[in-house]
Amino acid sequence: MSETLNHPAPLHAPLAPHGVSTPAYLYDLDRVRQAHHKLRSWLPEPSDLYYSLKANPHPDVVATLHALGCRAEVSSPGELDAALTADVPPADILYTGPGKRDEDIDRALAAGVRDFAVDSTWGINQLDRAAARHGTNVTYLLRVNPGGGSRGAGLRMTGDPSAFGADADHITAHPEHYTGRDHARLDGLHLYLATNITEEQALGDSFSEAITVAQTLHQALNVPLRTVDLGGGFGAPYAREGELPTYPGLADRLADELDEALPGWRQNAPRVAFESGRYLTATCGQLLTRVLDVKNSHGQRVVVLDTGINHLGGMAGMRRVPPLNPHLLGPNPPHTRPTPAPPAETPTPAMICGPLCTPLDMWARSHPLPDVSPGDLLAVPNTGAYGLHASLVLFLGHPAPLEVVTDGDQVVRSDRLTFTRSPSDT
Ligand SMILES: Cc1ncc(COP(=O)(O)O)c(C=O)c1O
């Protein structure tokens, strides 16, 4: 038996998982706090940290991170609602995204949001017009697409033709296009070069590039920058066993580089900010699922679960991220087993499929799994980020999974999203 199967991550004791209706996501707020504590220790001080709700907009997760001092980075009306539901004050919300509908901006302004990130001159003008309509003034971070890509990036965001950001070269050549408008003031720069970088050297290189670009553009724009948002890229395990990466030398490296490039940052002039979704939430979550069927198909064992790409890894089905290779922890997590525990089975390869009526609904073509039977409970670890909210929940009409939030020994919430059709308001 593999080592990981011998040492599954502990499930939350008060849940009595065998009684939990599956599929169910479990989120542990203690683990959110631990991840936040770690991430803060890798960042130079002073700096702000934005929690990117795209990783997991569950209101309890958002509220926990806000209570720890994170601001909220939202990029859709749904994420805005999630932040407001979690009682994040509008002043702590940054509204980003490469394409925003006028009504989305109106709604954010009506809610009191005044800080935006824009990706083009069109975006600046659109924001300016919206602020004028609302009789108010706003500030924006100018998102930048620098010339080169970052090494070691799990998913490179810039450096190539992209919806994200204005080209650094164009900003340098035409700075006057990017400085403020009557109702929209340039507050600073937004750089998000890459995501999911687990190596400290590569992550440091990505931030170094961001700092250099910020320094160059600061000179070109020739206006005071109040904020330099250096973005993120902090890695995390996804749907497999593993620990959060460590970046012990990062804070000192970045502090030295910031001293050179943006002296004044230690006095918050400019304020330096970072963003993270996955690092803060990946390890707080696990997905519980039951086996629905086990059969032999043309010589291969096929295990059909009660969840699939509709609840985890949907973006893999859309070819947006590499195919998932989830680590199933084995049947009947140990402390839920009747004692004595049944003897361990030797894992053998199985095709792991979900219940959807499409061949795309396959988490793994060949994954080592012990003997399992219909009804057995399995767990997929480290699914607190890009789990449910990066999946194809509406595809084929299965109910959303339960979402159960624990804090220490307490279950603080257990509910599920529902989807209803409502009349058009236009
Ligand atoms: C602008 C921006 N901020 C934050 C994030 C969050 O990334 P991660 O969850 O990898 O930290 C992303 C991810 O694509 C992003 O585009």
The ligand as a Gaussian input file, in Angstrom:
#p B3LYP/6-31G(d) Opt

LIG

0 1
 C       -5.363000      38.954000     -10.897000
 C       -5.347000      37.675000     -10.141000
 N       -5.199000      37.731000      -8.815000
 C       -5.177000      36.594000      -8.084000
 C       -5.292000      35.361000      -8.668000
 C       -5.288000      34.159000      -7.773000
 O       -4.330000      33.223000      -8.092000
 P       -3.931000      32.070000      -7.073000
 O       -5.202000      31.411000      -6.638000
 O       -3.060000      31.159000      -7.834000
 O       -3.259000      32.712000      -5.887000
 C       -5.422000      35.254000     -10.051000
 C       -5.527000      33.954000     -10.688000
 O       -5.685000      33.771000     -11.850000
 C       -5.456000      36.449000     -10.805000
 O       -5.609000      36.429000     -12.134000

